[in-house]
Amino acid sequence: MIDLGDMTVRRNGTVICSVERLTVAAGQRVAVIGANGTGKTTLLRVLAGLETAVAGRCVVQAPRRRRVYVHQNPFLFRGTALYNVMYGLRAHGVGRESAETTAREWLDRLGIAHFAARRVDTLSGGERRRIALARALALEPELLLLDEPLAELDELGITRVTACMRDLEATTLIIASPTELPDGLTDRTHRLVETAPARDRQSV
């Protein structure tokens, strides 16, 4: 599903993300860890197709339409939780009745069915995060990219999200900080290391 080799992203002449080698098979779940500034979020943006200044090998088999990226501060539209979860499905041409049924199923699986009629601006950060995840999972993506999905969640929320993710067939990359991931949630871990600025590397 993913094949990266000597992949770098530069901004203003400085390398902000560097991956010497990363391969992920279809269906695998991989945790991405590393200190602040190592480019974890940039890596997810590359895989989502949102970064264009990419050098090196970057092969992602999933078509852009089948990749879903959930930001660490997910954007939600005005309106109810149900509307937000339905939004992606409707944008992909799913009929209203079918979209509502699927959206309600994911809200229930994530333990937030009782928020369906609530306006999202009245919800906590952890509740909003679960709404965004429900919207992503409802699309049944081939590649799921999650930036700190367990941050701000209480114990029950973590349990619900973990149970859903363990059942997924989608290839999944998860940024693991600041919350440690539950045991068995991912198949392996990939660590990013801090890269020196391009000008420093060239002078060595």
C-alpha positions in Angstrom: 0.0 0.0 0.0 2.8 2.4 0.9 6.4 2.5 -0.3 8.7 5.4 0.6 12.4 5.6 -0.1 14.7 8.6 0.6 11.6 10.7 0.8 12.1 14.3 2.0 9.9 17.4 2.3 11.6 20.8 2.4 10.2 24.1 3.5 12.2 27.4 3.0 15.3 25.3 2.2 15.0 23.2 5.4 14.1 19.5 5.5 11.0 19.2 7.7 10.4 15.5 7.2 12.7 12.7 6.1 12.0 9.0 5.7 14.8 6.8 4.5 12.6 3.7 4.2 9.0 2.9 5.0 6.8 0.2 3.5 3.3 -0.7 4.8 1.3 -3.6 3.5 -2.4 -3.4 2.8 -4.3 -3.8 6.0 -1.5 -3.1 8.4 -1.8 -0.7 11.3 1.4 1.3 12.0 2.2 3.7 14.8 4.3 6.7 13.9 6.3 8.1 16.8 9.1 10.7 17.2 9.9 13.9 19.0 8.3 17.2 18.2 9.7 18.6 14.9 10.4 15.2 13.4 7.7 15.6 10.7 5.0 13.2 11.9 2.1 15.3 10.8 4.0 16.2 7.6 4.3 12.5 6.8 0.6 12.0 7.1 0.0 15.0 4.9 2.3 13.5 2.3 0.5 10.2 2.3 -2.9 12.0 2.1 -1.6 13.8 -1.0 -1.7 17.3 0.6 2.0 18.0 0.4 3.4 18.7 -3.1 7.1 19.6 -2.4 8.1 15.9 -2.0 11.4 14.5 -3.2 12.4 10.8 -3.5 10.1 7.8 -3.8 6.6 8.1 -2.6 4.2 5.5 -3.8 0.7 5.1 -2.3 -1.6 2.5 -3.9 -4.9 3.9 -2.6 -6.5 6.4 -4.9 -6.8 9.9 -3.4 -10.6 9.5 -3.1 -10.0 6.5 -0.9 -7.6 8.1 1.6 -8.9 9.9 4.7 -6.8 12.1 6.9 -8.1 13.1 10.4 -6.2 16.1 11.7 -5.1 16.4 15.3 -7.5 19.4 15.6 -10.3 18.1 13.3 -12.5 20.6 11.5 -16.2 20.1 11.9 -19.0 21.9 10.1 -21.7 23.9 11.8 -24.7 21.8 12.7 -25.3 18.5 14.5 -23.0 15.6 15.0 -25.2 13.5 12.7 -24.9 16.1 9.9 -21.1 16.1 10.2 -20.9 12.3 10.0 -23.2 12.2 7.1 -21.4 15.0 5.2 -18.6 12.8 3.7 -21.0 10.2 2.6 -23.3 12.7 0.9 -20.3 14.3 -0.8 -19.5 10.9 -2.2 -23.0 10.6 -3.7 -24.6 8.3 -1.0 -28.3 8.8 -0.7 -29.7 10.7 2.3 -31.4 7.7 3.9 -28.5 5.3 3.4 -26.0 8.0 4.6 -28.0 8.6 7.8 -28.2 4.9 8.6 -24.5 4.5 8.2 -23.7 7.6 10.2 -25.9 6.5 13.1 -24.2 3.1 13.0 -20.8 4.6 13.5 -22.0 7.1 16.1 -23.3 4.1 18.0 -20.1 2.0 17.6 -18.1 4.9 18.9 -20.4 5.3 21.9 -21.7 8.7 20.9 -25.2 7.9 19.4 -26.7 10.2 22.0 -24.9 13.1 20.5 -26.6 12.7 17.1 -28.9 15.7 17.5 -26.4 17.9 19.4 -24.7 20.8 17.8 -21.0 20.2 17.6 -20.1 23.6 19.1 -21.5 22.3 22.4 -19.3 19.2 22.6 -16.0 18.8 24.3 -12.7 18.3 22.5 -12.8 14.5 23.0 -16.4 14.3 21.8 -15.6 16.3 18.7 -12.6 14.1 18.0 -14.9 11.0 18.0 -17.4 12.8 15.7 -14.5 13.4 13.2 -13.4 9.8 13.5 -16.9 8.5 12.9 -17.1 10.7 9.8 -13.8 9.2 8.5 -14.7 5.6 9.3 -18.2 5.9 7.7 -16.4 6.4 4.3 -14.7 3.0 4.6 -11.3 4.3 3.4 -8.5 2.1 2.0 -5.9 4.3 3.8 -6.7 5.9 7.1 -4.3 8.6 8.5 -4.9 9.6 12.1 -3.1 12.4 13.9 -3.3 11.7 17.7 -6.8 10.1 17.6 -6.8 9.3 21.3 -5.8 12.8 22.6 -8.5 14.3 24.9 -10.5 11.1 25.1 -11.6 9.6 28.5 -11.1 6.0 29.3 -14.5 4.9 27.8 -13.8 6.9 24.6 -10.4 5.2 24.2 -12.0 1.8 24.7 -14.6 2.5 22.1 -12.2 3.9 19.5 -9.7 1.1 20.1 -12.4 -1.6 19.6 -13.5 0.0 16.3 -10.0 0.4 15.0 -9.1 -3.2 15.8 -11.9 -4.3 13.5 -10.8 -2.1 10.5 -9.5 -3.6 7.3 -8.1 -0.2 6.2 -4.4 0.3 6.1 -3.9 2.7 9.0 -1.1 5.1 10.2 -1.5 6.6 13.6 0.6 9.3 15.3 0.9 8.0 18.8 1.9 11.0 20.8 1.0 12.4 23.3 -1.2 9.5 24.4 0.3 6.0 24.3 -1.6 3.5 22.2 -3.2 0.5 23.8 -1.3 -2.8 23.4 -2.1 -4.7 20.3 -3.7 -1.8 18.5 -0.9 -1.5 15.9 1.2 -4.2 14.2 4.4 -2.3 14.5 6.0 1.1 15.1 7.9 3.4 12.8 10.1 6.1 14.5 10.9 9.4 12.8 14.2 11.1 13.8 14.9 14.8 13.7 16.6 15.9 10.5 19.3 18.6 10.3 18.6 21.6 8.1 19.6 21.1 4.5 22.4 23.8 4.7 23.9 21.9 7.7 23.9 18.6 6.0 25.5 20.0 2.9 28.4 21.4 4.9 29.3 18.1 6.6 
